[in-house]
């Protein structure tokens, strides 16, 4: 299993409010992307707090024989939520800060991936012939689409397409989406912030990774996103679950 990752502030943002986490242990591997929001440097602070809290929880609990991944995902995000809200209450510049989080925890012994998500950062699974979004966007526009009020094409152009309905730090109690997927040979996992998916379709992401391979695709996808406008920070993690070296 190999992992490739990078983050880029894009072309229009003054700073990078995204953060990423890679923590590979003996029995489990943890990968996460967080996209912060808030005034001044608050977005960057929120995303860093979230991933530090998740990292601390993981390192304290993953060696425990009673370690349950779904429980860890929920509890670590709840802990991140508490810390972000506490910090926001202490500093007026941090008022209202929050962050998306998408994470994947791979049980290396069972070849199972557990996906946790809040917000519109995404996790995908790439098969040999298709790409599938595992997470569901927590956005105003996606809610409209689910209710049948707008089409997919209308959602892509909607003026409120970036309005988040759920973020770590926004509510006292967080509702976390958790998914479980069985990994098959040659599966690839992609975690990314919306700076990537705002500009690139799933089809372009898929074809790029298949053409350039996992390692080279990180740089290439960032380049394509910036060539398409680069209006937001861009962060991605590509996990190649194949045990054999790809040529």
C-alpha positions, 0 to 999 in steps of 0.5 A: 500500500502506497500513499501520495499527497499534496496541498496547494493554495490555488491561484486566488486565495491568500493562504491555505486553509486546508490541512491533511493527515497521513498516519500509518500504523501497524494494523490500521492506516488513517488518512484525512483531509480538512478544509477550514472556513472562517475569517482571518486565519480561522479556517486554517486554525480550525482544520489544523485543530480538527486533524490534530484532535483526530491524530491524538485520538487515533494514536491513543486508541488504535493499539487497543484490542477493543478498538472499533473504527466507527466509534473512533471516527465519531468520537474523534470528530466530536472531540475536534468539534468541542476543541474548535468551539472552545477556541472560538469562544476564547478569541473573537477572531475565531468566531464562527470558524469551522472545517469539513473533514473527510477521513478513511481508516483502513483495517489492514488485516481485513481489507476494509475501509471505514469512511467518515465525513462532514461537509463537502470534502470527498472520498472516492473509490476508484475501481479498474473501470469506474470512480464512485463518490463514497461520501455525500456532500453536506451542502445546501445545493445537494439538499435541493438536488436530493429533494428533486428541486434542481438537476445535476447540471443546475447544481453545478452552476447554482450560486449557493453551491458552496454553502455548507450545511454541516461542518465541524465546529458549527453545532454543539453535537455533530452528526457524522456520516460513516461508511464501510467498504470492502476493498478489492484488488487494485482499488484506489482511494482518493480523499480531496477538498472541494478545491479539486472537485469544483473544477474537475469532474469525476470523469476527468479525475478518473481518467487522469489517475488512470493515465498518469498513475497514482504518484504523478496524478497528485501534481497533475490534478493540482495543475489541472485544477489551477488551469481551470481557475484555481479559485480555492485551496486544493488538497488530495490524498491518493491511496494505492491499496495494491500490494504489488508495485504498479508499473 
